[in-house]
Amino acid sequence: MLRKFLLHRLNFLSIFLLISFNSIFLAKEKISPIPNGVSIYQLDNGIQVLLIEKPSLPMTGINTLVKVGSAYENFATSGMSHMLEHLLFNGTTTLTQKELYDATDKIGGYNNANTSEYYTNFMMVTPTENIIEGMKLQAGMLFDSTIPEDKFEKEKGIVLEEIAKSLGNSSEQIERNILSIIYKGHSLSLPTLGTYETIKNMNRNDVYNFYKNYYVPNNMIISVVGNFNSDEMLKNLNEIYGKQKPGTINTVKNSELNSGYEIIPIIINDEKIFHRFYKGEKTQLQLFFNLPNPENLEFFEELNLLLENETENLKSNLNNLFKGDIEGLEFKTREFKIKNHLQATVILNSEKNINAINDTLISFLNSTKFNLTDEIIESEKTKAKTAFQQNIEKPHMFGIYNADHLSQYGIESILNSYSGEGINLAAEEINEFKIDEYPIVIIQHPNSESISEVQNNLQIPILFENSNGAEIIAKQNPGSGLLAIHYLLKNKAAYEEKYGKDAAKILHDIFGQRMKNSEVLNQSLKFGFEFTVNDNPFIPMDNIYLSPEFGYIRVEGLADNIEEAIKFLNDQMLNFIPTQDEFAKVTGKSKMPAMMGHGNPTQKMFEKKVDEILYTEEKYNPSKTELTYENLLEFTKYYFNPNNIIVSVVSKELPENISKYFSEFSKPKLDGAINNSAFEKEFKKISEAINVDENIGGEQSFIYYGFQKNVEPNDKPALEVLSMLISDKIIFDVREKQGMAYRMNAGVEIKNDKAMFNINLGTRPENVEKLIPQLSNFFTEKYLGKITQDEIDKSVNMYLGKVMFRRLSSINQAYYLAHSKYFHNDIFYDSKSIESLKNVKVENINEVVKKYLKVENPIKIIVK
């Protein structure tokens, strides 16, 4: 009896000592509490089951995770897991595809699936009372799909479209480049969707064999979330899923790729810097540091949190060091049991300091001491518990949220995140963690070979309208290193009539001088800005943009940092108030005697007569009131207001980004603001012959001869080409053959529904009598002669060449966009007009010649 007691006591003591001894080594292991309503089972056929009761939910969701994805594939089977996900919705041994869809709709179900590297996840969510029927439908798909031959090609087409869509996204191209390097030698380097070639060459029998191999109960995890009783649910699971036969999973070995959780033999050689290209706008510098396999998955979450808190400060410090080279900075972890990485991505505006940026970032991470404070730990524990509760209120998403952890680490990994205890242990691991190696470096360059493609596809201007700001027209020109911004300021004549003579010119001059002062120049120097604020009417070919309707400011600079450059310009224009000293300086300069002559009085008289006879009057008369400084301030408030400006931008930047950069270029609309459409002088109606002959004794005589026709809109392109043909023929005749003019114009001028067929020239007085008898003959079908398509093409191409010279520069392209918007309310007006000329044929010319080329009510104006 005593011996027995001693034995019992010894046994108890041994057990106590054993527990105490082990606790020394297992002190870190803590038993996490299981949440109420959560239970875990394994069915006899190997299916693992997680049940989470949530009585407050009106619906129940079942997620069945099959442990197969791209990590189990090779080059021959790449994309098969994803393809199979699609195919399982095409019918079972008992239901056609339509019957399957109808049955799901009948029970109010949501039936969907998704595929990743280590799993394919199927979800079925229904009102609680219908979940048993939903489970039967899902089980039929999982175990009894027929993979019908007649649906196979259709699904291949759908998957190919999905691949095409993904490849259109630059982030997918970047991702493929990354995977091919950091997981070289493993199936993880393959895209989950597959490739064009693997999907196109896939056959039904191979996919069916793949299905039968992996879709077995002992390769599945089921989670059920919602309003149910666990005992009853377990019984139903056994009945619906538990009777399926387990199988042996055969993983195909491949000499080129390891798969699943096999170790990657060689990821990279000694070389750790890789260059790749993608269809994008910005260079991306990407660093990949090896991470350990932590004991607690919360390690990754907490590391991401710490780096996220440092990101903005680090980005700011890098930009201070490298003067705006950094567009963006991001950290994230890539978590696979086989290999974990910390990825740092720097989006660059310029590659000029790329080596220094790379070294600085590595140095920062190597010297960083990672540490979680007690406050952060407690906060993260609370967040983890909250996230778990949020998860289980979304049964349709529970499987998606947790599939990755379930497939790689099992059910317990989900419960650990609920308890929050893993965060304490993760904090200890992070406190001991240090980055002390050189990373894999991948530099993702914008694809230089794709510039022409991008140029063709993206050079379509887009208009953005802001109710309290400027109208913004943005056109992308990927091949340009320039930032070209054209500010068209509307209603010039209207505001000048109200506030004073030459107000716009004076204001523009002041702004131009402001941009040249040393303080502003020091700020703008890095952008390389050049400002043009007024035309010089005395420089030939520089006065083509003069108009009473608008003023302009043209800005050209480098496209190295577009966002910062536009912010600088926005600040300058929004805060621009001319000072009295600036006003005095500019107006004093404008009153200096002109260095140029006053022009030809005969020509001035002639131009005045032509203008009076042919054209309607300007809408606003030039102001004769001398501008005061006080009136200039009022003028500035209205005229320089963003609501009165059309901004057109041509640069390599995406139009949407340009619009965003100008989002703050706005001011409240002012009472009394003018918002007129652009006004253009039109032709007066000419209903009788006009003959003006004035002699003022000039050295040179000037002649205008023409006649007016009402024209139909559809005839305008052909009339413009006819104008070129008439011009070539008449000018060659008068100037080259007869030598009776130096500069002259001839052709057809069109304004709205009226056209003037005309010749306009200056000649010596003795030539007038020789020319007058010829004028009416110039505008006849006989004089024009037979027109060929070659002549049309030559004239059109010659004209287009001249037109394109005007539009070569980005800043002139910006001008024509703004002009088209203001004068025609269509930013494409200019490009449409040019394009319409290319389609003119001989028959179109013959038609307008017969219709319009007949002199009636001729206008003859001679000043000599």
C-alpha positions in Angstrom: 0.0 0.0 0.0 2.8 2.4 1.0 4.8 1.3 -2.1 1.8 2.0 -4.3 1.4 5.5 -2.7 5.1 6.3 -3.2 4.9 5.2 -6.8 1.9 7.4 -7.4 3.7 10.2 -5.7 6.8 9.6 -7.7 4.8 9.5 -11.0 3.1 12.8 -10.1 6.4 14.4 -9.2 8.0 13.1 -12.4 5.2 14.5 -14.5 5.4 17.9 -12.6 9.2 18.0 -13.1 8.7 17.1 -16.8 6.2 19.8 -17.3 8.4 22.3 -15.5 11.5 21.3 -17.4 9.7 21.5 -20.7 8.2 24.9 -19.9 11.7 26.3 -19.8 12.0 25.4 -23.5 8.4 26.0 -24.5 7.8 29.3 -22.7 7.1 31.0 -26.0 4.3 28.6 -26.9 1.0 29.8 -25.6 -2.4 28.1 -26.0 -4.6 30.6 -27.9 -8.2 30.7 -26.9 -10.7 29.4 -29.5 -13.4 32.0 -30.4 -17.0 31.1 -29.4 -18.8 29.2 -32.1 -15.6 28.0 -33.8 -14.8 24.3 -34.2 -12.4 22.2 -36.3 -12.8 18.7 -37.7 -11.5 16.3 -40.3 -13.8 14.1 -42.3 -13.0 10.4 -42.8 -12.0 11.0 -46.4 -9.4 13.7 -45.4 -11.3 16.9 -45.9 -10.4 19.4 -43.2 -13.3 21.5 -41.9 -13.5 24.8 -40.1 -17.0 25.8 -38.8 -17.8 29.3 -37.6 -21.3 29.9 -36.2 -22.7 33.4 -36.7 -26.4 33.2 -35.7 -26.9 36.9 -36.4 -26.3 36.4 -40.2 -29.3 35.7 -42.4 -27.0 33.8 -44.8 -24.5 31.0 -44.7 -21.4 30.6 -46.9 -19.3 27.6 -47.7 -15.8 27.9 -49.1 -14.1 24.8 -50.4 -10.4 25.3 -51.0 -8.6 22.9 -53.4 -4.9 22.9 -52.8 -3.9 23.4 -56.4 -2.8 26.5 -58.3 0.1 27.8 -60.5 2.7 26.6 -57.9 1.8 23.0 -58.9 2.1 23.6 -62.7 4.9 23.5 -65.2 5.4 24.9 -68.7 3.1 22.3 -70.2 0.3 22.8 -67.7 0.6 26.5 -67.0 -2.8 28.1 -66.5 -4.6 24.7 -66.1 -5.8 25.4 -62.5 -7.3 28.6 -63.6 -8.8 27.1 -66.8 -10.3 24.3 -64.7 -11.9 26.9 -62.3 -13.8 28.2 -65.4 -14.7 24.8 -66.7 -16.3 23.5 -63.5 -19.2 26.0 -64.1 -20.1 24.3 -67.4 -22.1 21.3 -66.0 -22.1 18.1 -64.0 -23.2 14.6 -64.5 -26.7 15.6 -63.4 -27.0 19.2 -64.5 -26.2 21.2 -67.6 -24.6 24.6 -67.4 -27.9 26.3 -67.7 -29.5 24.0 -65.1 -26.7 24.7 -62.7 -27.1 28.5 -63.1 -30.9 28.2 -62.8 -30.7 26.0 -59.7 -28.3 28.6 -58.1 -30.6 31.4 -58.9 -33.6 29.5 -57.6 -32.1 29.3 -54.1 -30.8 32.9 -54.2 -27.3 31.7 -54.3 -24.0 33.4 -55.0 -21.6 30.9 -56.8 -18.1 32.0 -57.7 -14.4 30.9 -57.6 -10.9 32.3 -57.8 -7.4 30.8 -58.4 -4.0 31.8 -57.0 -0.6 30.2 -56.6 -1.4 27.6 -54.0 -5.2 27.2 -54.2 -8.4 27.3 -56.2 -11.2 28.5 -54.0 -15.0 27.9 -54.6 -17.6 29.8 -52.7 -21.3 29.3 -52.4 -23.5 31.7 -50.3 -27.2 31.3 -49.9 -30.0 32.3 -47.4 -29.5 30.0 -44.4 -32.5 27.8 -45.2 -31.1 27.0 -48.7 -27.5 26.3 -47.8 -27.9 22.5 -48.0 -29.0 22.8 -51.7 -26.2 25.1 -52.3 -23.7 22.6 -50.9 -25.1 19.9 -53.1 -24.6 22.1 -56.2 -21.0 22.9 -55.1 -20.1 19.3 -54.4 -21.4 18.3 -57.8 -19.1 20.9 -59.4 -16.1 19.7 -57.4 -16.5 16.0 -57.8 -18.8 15.3 -60.8 -18.0 17.9 -63.4 -18.0 16.6 -67.0 -15.7 19.2 -68.5 -17.9 19.1 -71.7 -15.9 19.1 -75.0 -18.4 21.5 -76.6 -17.7 24.2 -73.9 -14.0 23.8 -73.9 -13.1 26.1 -76.8 -15.5 28.7 -75.5 -13.8 28.8 -72.1 -10.4 29.0 -73.7 -11.6 32.1 -75.5 -12.8 33.6 -72.3 -9.5 32.9 -70.6 -7.5 34.3 -73.5 -9.5 37.5 -73.2 -8.7 37.6 -69.5 -5.0 37.3 -70.3 -5.3 40.0 -72.9 -6.9 42.3 -70.4 -4.3 41.6 -67.7 -1.4 42.2 -70.2 -3.0 45.6 -71.1 -2.2 46.5 -67.5 1.4 47.7 -67.0 1.3 46.3 -63.4 0.8 42.8 -64.7 3.8 43.2 -67.0 5.9 44.3 -64.1 4.7 41.4 -62.0 5.6 38.9 -64.7 9.0 40.3 -64.9 9.5 40.0 -61.2 8.3 36.4 -60.9 10.5 35.2 -63.7 13.6 36.4 -61.7 12.9 35.9 -58.0 11.3 32.5 -58.5 13.5 31.3 -61.3 13.6 27.5 -61.3 10.2 27.1 -59.7 6.6 27.0 -60.9 5.9 30.3 -58.9 7.7 32.0 -61.8 4.7 31.1 -64.1 1.6 33.4 -64.4 -1.5 32.1 -62.7 -3.7 32.8 -65.8 -1.3 30.9 -68.0 0.0 32.3 -71.3 -1.5 32.7 -74.7 0.4 29.7 -76.0 -0.3 27.4 -73.0 -4.0 28.1 -73.2 -4.3 27.9 -77.0 -2.6 24.5 -77.0 -4.4 23.1 -74.0 -6.7 20.0 -74.7 -9.7 18.8 -72.9 -8.3 15.3 -71.9 -5.2 16.8 -70.2 -7.4 19.2 -68.2 -9.7 16.4 -67.2 -6.8 14.2 -66.0 -5.5 17.3 -64.1 -9.0 17.6 -62.5 -9.2 14.0 -61.4 -5.7 14.1 -59.9 -6.1 17.2 -57.7 -9.8 17.4 -57.0 -9.9 14.8 -54.3 -11.2 15.2 -50.7 -7.8 14.8 -49.0 -6.6 17.8 -51.0 -9.4 20.1 -49.7 -10.2 22.5 -46.8 -13.8 23.5 -46.2 -14.8 26.5 -44.1 -18.5 27.3 -43.3 -19.5 30.6 -41.9 -23.0 31.7 -41.0 -26.2 30.8 -39.2 -26.2 27.1 -38.5 -25.8 24.5 -35.8 -22.3 22.9 -35.9 -23.5 19.4 -35.2 -26.1 19.5 -37.9 -23.7 21.1 -40.3 -21.0 18.5 -39.7 -23.6 15.8 -40.4 -24.6 17.4 -43.7 -21.0 17.8 -44.7 -20.4 14.1 -44.1 -23.4 13.3 -46.1 -22.7 15.6 -49.1 -18.8 15.8 -49.2 -17.7 13.1 -46.8 -18.7 10.1 -49.0 -16.4 11.1 -51.8 -13.4 8.7 -52.3 -10.0 10.1 -51.3 -7.2 9.8 -53.9 -3.5 9.7 -54.5 -2.1 13.0 -55.7 0.5 12.6 -58.3 2.7 15.7 -58.8 4.3 15.8 -62.2 8.1 16.2 -61.9 9.8 18.6 -64.4 13.4 18.9 -65.1 13.1 22.7 -65.6 10.9 23.6 -62.7 10.3 22.5 -59.1 6.8 22.8 -57.9 4.7 23.0 -54.8 6.9 23.4 -51.7 10.1 22.0 -53.3 13.2 24.0 -52.7 14.3 26.2 -55.7 17.8 24.9 -56.6 19.1 28.2 -58.1 17.2 31.4 -58.1 19.9 33.6 -59.5 23.6 33.4 -60.4 26.2 35.7 -58.9 24.7 38.6 -60.8 22.0 40.4 -58.7 21.0 43.3 -61.0 18.5 42.7 -63.7 17.0 45.0 -66.3 13.5 44.5 -67.7 11.2 46.5 -69.8 7.4 47.2 -69.7 4.9 49.4 -71.4 4.7 52.2 -68.9 5.8 55.8 -68.2 8.1 55.6 -65.2 11.3 53.7 -64.4 10.8 51.5 -61.4 13.8 50.5 -59.2 12.9 47.4 -57.2 14.9 45.7 -54.4 14.2 42.2 -53.1 15.6 41.2 -49.7 15.3 37.7 -48.4 13.1 37.3 -45.3 13.1 34.4 -42.9 10.4 31.9 -42.4 9.0 33.3 -39.2 7.3 31.3 -36.5 4.4 33.7 -36.6 2.8 34.9 -39.8 2.0 38.2 -38.0 5.7 39.0 -38.5 4.8 40.0 -42.1 1.9 42.3 -41.1 4.0 44.0 -38.4 7.0 44.5 -40.7 4.7 46.0 -43.3 3.3 48.3 -40.7 6.7 49.5 -39.5 7.8 50.2 -43.1 4.6 52.0 -44.0 5.1 54.4 -41.1 8.6 55.2 -42.4 7.6 55.5 -46.1 6.7 59.2 -46.3 9.6 60.4 -44.3 12.0 58.3 -46.3 10.5 59.4 -49.6 10.8 63.1 -48.5 14.5 62.5 -47.5 15.3 60.9 -50.8 13.7 63.7 -52.7 15.6 66.3 -50.7 18.8 64.4 -51.6 17.9 63.8 -55.2 15.9 66.9 -56.1 12.5 65.5 -57.1 13.8 62.3 -58.8 11.4 60.2 -56.6 7.8 59.9 -57.8 6.8 57.2 -55.3 8.0 54.7 -52.8 6.4 51.5 -51.5 7.3 48.5 -49.4 5.5 45.2 -49.3 6.3 41.6 -48.3 5.9 38.6 -50.6 5.0 35.6 -48.5 5.4 32.0 -49.6 6.6 29.2 -47.4 9.3 28.3 -50.0 10.7 31.9 -50.2 9.8 35.2 -48.5 10.9 38.6 -49.7 10.7 42.2 -48.7 10.1 44.3 -51.8 11.0 48.0 -52.0 9.8 49.8 -55.1 11.0 53.3 -56.0 9.2 55.0 -58.9 11.6 57.4 -60.6 11.1 60.6 -62.5 14.6 60.3 -63.8 17.3 57.6 -63.9 20.2 60.0 -63.6 20.8 59.3 -59.9 19.6 55.7 -59.9 22.8 54.2 -58.5 22.9 56.7 -55.6 19.2 56.1 -54.9 19.8 52.4 -54.8 22.8 52.6 -52.5 21.0 55.1 -50.2 17.9 52.8 -49.9 20.0 49.7 -49.1 22.0 51.7 -46.5 18.8 52.9 -44.9 17.4 49.3 -44.6 20.7 47.9 -43.5 20.9 50.4 -40.6 17.2 50.3 -39.6 16.5 48.8 -36.2 13.0 47.3 -36.4 11.1 47.7 -33.1 7.4 47.4 -32.1 6.4 49.4 -29.0 4.0 48.0 -26.5 1.3 50.5 -27.7 1.6 49.3 -31.3 1.5 45.7 -30.2 -1.7 46.2 -28.2 -3.3 48.2 -31.0 -2.4 45.5 -33.5 -3.9 42.7 -31.3 -7.1 44.6 -31.1 -7.1 45.2 -34.9 -6.5 41.5 -35.5 -9.5 40.5 -33.4 -11.6 43.2 -35.1 -10.6 42.0 -38.6 -11.5 38.4 -37.7 -15.0 39.5 -36.6 -15.3 41.6 -39.8 -14.3 38.6 -41.9 -16.9 36.3 -40.5 -19.6 38.8 -41.3 -18.8 38.4 -45.0 -19.3 34.7 -45.7 -19.0 35.4 -49.4 -15.5 36.8 -48.9 -14.2 34.7 -46.0 -12.6 32.1 -48.2 -10.9 34.8 -50.5 -9.6 36.7 -47.5 -8.1 33.6 -45.8 -7.4 31.2 -48.7 -3.7 31.9 -48.9 -3.0 31.2 -45.2 -5.3 28.2 -45.2 -3.7 26.6 -48.2 -0.1 27.2 -47.1 -0.3 27.1 -43.2 -3.5 25.4 -42.3 -6.6 26.2 -40.3 -4.7 27.1 -37.1 -3.1 30.1 -38.8 -6.5 31.7 -39.1 -7.3 31.2 -35.4 -3.9 32.5 -34.3 -4.7 35.8 -36.1 -8.0 35.9 -34.1 -6.4 35.6 -30.7 -3.8 38.2 -31.3 -1.2 36.3 -29.3 0.9 35.8 -32.4 1.5 39.5 -32.5 3.4 39.4 -29.2 5.7 36.6 -30.6 6.0 38.4 -34.0 7.2 41.5 -32.1 10.0 39.5 -30.5 11.0 38.2 -33.9 11.0 41.6 -35.5 13.1 43.1 -32.7 15.7 40.5 -33.5 15.4 41.0 -37.3 18.0 42.8 -39.3 18.5 43.3 -43.1 22.2 42.7 -43.7 22.6 41.5 -47.3 22.7 42.9 -50.8 19.3 42.5 -52.5 18.2 41.3 -55.9 17.8 44.5 -57.9 15.4 44.7 -60.8 15.2 47.9 -62.9 11.9 48.1 -64.8 12.4 50.5 -67.7 9.6 52.0 -69.8 9.7 50.1 -73.1 11.5 52.4 -75.5 10.5 50.3 -78.4 6.8 51.0 -77.6 7.1 54.8 -77.8 5.7 54.9 -81.4 2.8 52.6 -80.4 2.1 54.7 -77.3 2.3 57.8 -79.4 -0.2 56.5 -82.0 -2.6 55.2 -79.4 -2.4 57.9 -76.8 -2.0 61.1 -78.8 -5.7 61.8 -78.5 -6.4 65.1 -76.6 -8.9 65.0 -73.8 -10.9 67.9 -72.5 -11.5 68.2 -68.7 -13.9 70.9 -67.4 -13.9 72.2 -63.9 -16.9 74.2 -62.8 -14.8 76.6 -60.8 -11.6 76.5 -62.8 -10.1 76.5 -66.2 -10.9 74.2 -69.1 -8.0 71.8 -69.4 -7.1 70.2 -72.6 -4.3 67.5 -72.3 -2.6 65.7 -75.0 0.0 63.0 -74.4 3.2 63.1 -76.5 5.3 60.3 -75.0 8.3 60.9 -77.2 8.8 64.5 -76.1 11.1 65.8 -73.4 9.2 69.1 -73.3 6.3 70.4 -71.2 4.3 72.8 -73.4 1.5 74.8 -71.7 -0.6 77.3 -73.6 -2.9 79.6 -71.6 -5.6 81.1 -73.9 -7.2 84.0 -72.0 -10.7 84.7 -73.4 -12.8 87.8 -73.9 -9.9 90.1 -74.4 -11.6 92.8 -76.4 -14.7 92.7 -74.2 -12.7 93.3 -71.0 -10.5 95.9 -72.7 -13.5 97.9 -73.9 -14.6 98.0 -70.2 -11.3 98.7 -68.5 -9.0 100.4 -70.9 -6.8 100.4 -74.0 -4.2 97.6 -74.4 -4.9 96.2 -71.0 -4.1 92.6 -72.1 -0.8 93.5 -73.7 0.3 95.5 -70.7 -0.8 92.8 -68.3 1.0 90.1 -70.3 4.2 92.2 -70.4 4.1 92.7 -66.6 3.6 88.9 -66.1 6.5 88.2 -68.5 8.8 90.7 -66.6 7.7 89.1 -63.3 8.8 85.7 -64.5 12.2 87.2 -65.3 12.9 88.7 -61.9 15.6 87.0 -59.9 13.4 85.7 -57.1 11.0 83.9 -59.4 13.8 82.9 -61.8 15.6 81.1 -59.0 12.5 79.0 -58.4 11.8 78.3 -62.0 15.3 77.6 -63.2 15.1 73.9 -62.5 12.1 73.7 -64.9 13.9 75.4 -67.8 10.9 77.6 -68.4 10.7 80.0 -71.4 7.7 82.4 -71.5 6.1 84.0 -74.5 3.5 86.5 -73.4 2.9 88.7 -76.5 3.4 88.5 -80.3 5.7 91.0 -82.0 3.7 92.3 -85.0 6.9 93.5 -86.6 8.5 90.1 -86.9 7.3 88.2 -90.0 5.3 85.1 -89.3 5.1 85.9 -85.6 1.8 87.8 -85.7 -0.4 84.8 -86.7 -1.9 84.5 -83.3 -2.9 88.2 -82.8 -6.6 88.4 -82.2 -8.9 90.9 -80.4 -10.8 87.8 -79.0 -8.0 86.3 -76.9 -4.6 86.8 -75.4 -2.1 84.0 -74.5 0.8 83.0 -72.4 3.0 80.2 -73.8 5.2 78.3 -71.4 7.8 75.7 -72.5 10.0 73.8 -70.2 11.6 70.4 -69.4 9.3 67.5 -68.7 11.4 66.1 -65.9 9.1 67.0 -63.1 5.7 67.9 -64.6 3.6 67.9 -61.4 6.0 70.3 -59.5 6.3 72.5 -62.6 2.6 72.9 -63.0 2.2 73.6 -59.3 4.7 76.4 -59.6 2.8 77.9 -62.5 -0.5 77.5 -60.8 0.9 79.4 -57.8 2.3 82.2 -60.0 -0.9 82.7 -61.9 -3.4 82.4 -59.1 -1.4 84.9 -56.9 -0.5 87.3 -59.7 -1.3 90.9 -58.9 0.6 93.6 -60.9 2.3 96.2 -58.8 2.1 99.9 -59.5 5.9 100.0 -60.2 5.5 97.2 -62.7 2.6 99.0 -64.3 4.6 102.3 -64.6 7.6 100.5 -66.0 5.7 98.6 -68.7 3.5 101.5 -69.7 6.5 103.8 -69.8 8.3 101.4 -72.1 5.2 101.1 -74.4 5.1 104.9 -74.9 8.7 105.0 -76.3 8.8 106.0 -80.0 8.6 103.0 -82.4 11.8 102.1 -84.1 10.0 100.8 -87.1 8.3 102.8 -89.9 4.6 103.5 -90.0 3.9 101.3 -93.1 2.7 101.9 -96.6 -0.3 104.4 -96.6 -1.6 103.1 -99.9 -1.7 99.6 -98.5 -3.3 100.8 -95.3 -6.0 102.5 -97.3 -6.5 99.5 -99.4 -6.8 97.1 -96.4 -9.3 99.5 -94.8 -11.5 99.5 -97.9 -11.4 95.7 -98.3 -12.3 95.3 -94.6 -15.2 97.8 -94.8 -16.7 96.3 -97.9 -16.3 92.6 -97.3 -16.5 92.0 -93.5 -18.8 92.6 -90.7 -17.6 94.9 -87.9 -15.8 93.7 -84.8 -18.1 92.9 -81.9 -16.1 95.2 -79.6 -14.4 98.5 -80.6 -10.8 99.1 -79.5 -10.9 101.1 -76.3 -9.7 104.7 -76.5 -9.7 105.1 -72.7 -6.2 105.2 -71.3 -5.6 102.4 -68.9 -5.1 103.3 -65.2 -3.5 101.1 -62.6 -6.7 100.7 -60.7 -8.5 99.6 -63.8 -5.7 97.1 -64.6 -6.3 95.5 -61.2 -10.0 95.1 -62.0 -9.1 93.8 -65.4 -6.7 91.3 -63.9 -9.3 89.9 -61.5 -11.6 89.0 -64.4 -9.3 88.4 -67.3 -6.7 86.4 -65.4 -9.3 84.3 -63.6 -9.1 80.5 -64.3 -12.8 80.7 -65.3 -11.7 82.8 -68.2 -8.8 80.6 -69.3 -8.4 77.5 -71.6 -5.2 75.7 -70.6 -3.9 73.2 -73.2 -1.0 71.0 -72.3 1.1 68.8 -74.6 3.6 66.6 -72.7 4.6 63.0 -72.1 2.3 62.8 -69.0 -1.1 61.0 -69.0 -4.0 63.4 -69.6 -5.7 62.3 -66.5 -2.6 63.3 -64.4 -2.5 66.7 -66.1 -6.1 67.3 -65.1 -5.3 66.3 -61.5 -2.3 68.7 -61.4 -4.6 71.5 -62.4 -7.4 70.6 -60.0 -6.5 73.5 -57.7 -6.2 76.0 -60.5 -9.5 77.6 -59.7 -11.2 80.6 -58.2 -14.8 81.5 -57.5 -16.8 82.9 -60.4 -17.2 86.7 -60.1 -20.3 88.7 -60.6 -20.1 90.6 -63.8 -17.8 88.1 -65.5 -18.1 87.9 -69.3 -18.6 84.4 -70.7 -19.0 85.0 -74.5 -18.3 82.6 -77.2 -15.4 83.6 -79.5 -16.4 86.1 -82.2 -15.1 86.0 -85.7 -15.8 88.6 -88.4 -18.0 87.2 -91.2 -18.6 88.2 -94.8 -21.3 90.7 -95.4 -23.9 89.5 -97.9 -22.9 90.8 -101.4 -26.0 91.0 -103.6 -24.7 93.5 -106.3 -21.4 94.3 -108.1 -19.0 96.6 -106.3 -16.4 98.7 -108.1 -14.0 101.0 -106.1 -11.2 102.8 -107.7 -9.2 105.4 -105.6 -6.0 107.1 -106.5 -3.9 108.6 -103.7 -0.6 108.7 -105.7 1.2 105.8 -104.1 4.3 104.1 -105.3 2.4 100.8 -105.5 -1.1 99.9 -106.4 -3.3 97.3 -104.7 -6.0 95.2 -106.3 -8.7 93.0 -104.8 -11.0 91.1 -107.2 -13.5 88.4 -106.2 -17.1 87.2 -106.0 -19.2 85.7 -103.3 -21.0 82.3 -103.2 -23.2 80.6 -100.6 -21.8 77.2 -100.0 -23.0 73.9 -98.5 -21.1 72.5 -95.5 -20.2 69.2 -97.1 -18.5 71.1 -100.0 -16.0 72.9 -97.8 -13.1 70.3 -98.0 -13.4 70.2 -101.8 -13.5 74.0 -101.9 -10.4 74.3 -99.8 -8.5 72.0 -102.2 -9.9 74.0 -105.1 -8.5 77.1 -103.4 -5.1 75.5 -103.5 -5.4 74.6 -107.1 -6.6 78.1 -108.1 -3.9 79.7 -106.0 -1.1 77.7 -107.5 -2.2 78.4 -111.1 -3.0 82.2 -110.7 0.1 83.0 -108.6 2.4 81.1 -111.1 0.8 83.0 -114.0 0.9 86.5 -112.5 4.2 86.4 -110.6 6.3 83.8 -112.3 5.2 84.2 -115.9 4.3 87.9 -116.0 6.4 89.2 -113.2 3.7 91.6 -112.0 3.6 90.9 -108.3 6.0 90.1 -105.4 3.6 89.1 -102.7 0.0 88.0 -103.5 -2.8 85.8 -102.5 -5.4 84.0 -104.5 -8.0 81.3 -103.8 -11.2 80.7 -101.9 -11.8 82.2 -98.4 -14.6 80.5 -96.5 -16.5 81.8 -93.5 -19.5 79.8 -92.3 -21.9 79.5 -95.3 -20.2 82.1 -97.5 -17.1 81.8 -99.7 -15.1 84.5 -101.5 -13.3 83.5 -104.7 -10.6 86.2 -104.8 -7.2 87.5 -105.9 -5.4 90.1 -103.7 -2.1 91.7 -104.8 0.2 94.7 -104.9 1.8 95.8 -108.2 3.3 98.8 -109.8 0.7 101.3 -111.0 1.6 100.7 -114.7 0.6 97.0 -114.3 -3.0 97.7 -113.2 -4.4 98.2 -116.7 -2.7 95.0 -117.9 -4.1 92.9 -115.0 -7.7 94.2 -114.8 -8.9 92.5 -118.0 -7.4 89.1 -116.9 -9.1 89.0 -113.5 -12.5 87.5 -114.5 -10.9 84.9 -116.7 -8.9 83.5 -113.7 -12.1 82.1 -112.2 -13.4 80.0 -115.0 -13.6 76.3 -115.6 -11.7 76.8 -118.9 -8.8 78.6 -117.1 -8.5 76.0 -114.4 -8.4 73.2 -117.1 -8.7 69.5 -116.5 -7.7 68.5 -112.9 -6.1 65.1 -112.2 -5.8 63.2 -109.0 -2.0 63.7 -109.0 -2.5 67.5 -109.0 -4.9 67.2 -106.1 -2.5 65.0 -104.1 0.4 67.3 -104.9 -1.5 70.4 -103.7 -2.9 68.7 -100.6 0.4 67.3 -99.6 2.2 70.6 -100.1 -0.5 72.3 -98.0 -0.3 69.7 -95.3 3.4 70.0 -95.2 3.0 73.8 -94.5 0.3 73.0 -92.0 2.4 70.5 -90.2 5.3 73.0 -89.9 2.9 75.1 -87.9 2.1 72.2 -85.7 5.6 70.7 -85.3 6.2 72.1 -81.9 4.3 70.9 -78.8 3.4 74.5 -77.9 1.8 75.2 -81.3 -0.1 71.9 -81.0 -1.4 73.2 -77.7 -2.4 76.5 -79.3 -4.5 74.8 -82.1 -6.2 72.7 -79.4 -7.2 75.8 -77.4 -8.2 77.7 -80.6 -10.4 74.9 -81.7 -12.1 74.8 -78.4 -12.7 78.5 -78.1 -13.7 79.3 -81.7 -15.5 76.0 -82.6 -16.3 74.4 -79.3 -14.6 71.2 -80.5 -11.0 70.4 -79.6 -10.8 68.2 -82.7 -11.9 70.9 -85.1 -8.4 71.6 -86.4 -7.4 67.9 -86.8 -10.7 67.1 -88.4 -10.3 69.9 -90.9 -6.8 68.7 -91.9 -8.0 65.1 -92.1 -10.9 66.0 -94.4 -8.6 67.3 -97.1 -7.0 63.9 -97.5 -10.2 62.4 -98.7 -10.9 64.9 -101.6 -11.1 63.2 -105.0 -11.3 64.5 -108.6 -15.0 64.0 -108.7 -15.5 66.2 -105.7 -13.4 69.0 -107.3 -15.4 68.7 -110.6 -18.6 69.0 -108.7 -17.7 72.2 -106.8 -16.2 73.7 -110.0 -19.5 73.3 -111.8 -21.5 74.4 -108.8 -19.6 77.5 -107.7 -16.9 78.6 -110.2 -19.0 81.2 -112.0 -18.4 85.0 -111.6 -21.5 86.9 -110.3 -21.7 90.3 -108.7 -17.9 90.8 -108.9 -16.2 93.0 -106.4 -13.3 95.1 -107.6 -11.3 97.3 -105.3 -8.3 99.3 -106.6 -6.2 101.8 -104.6 -3.3 103.3 -106.4 
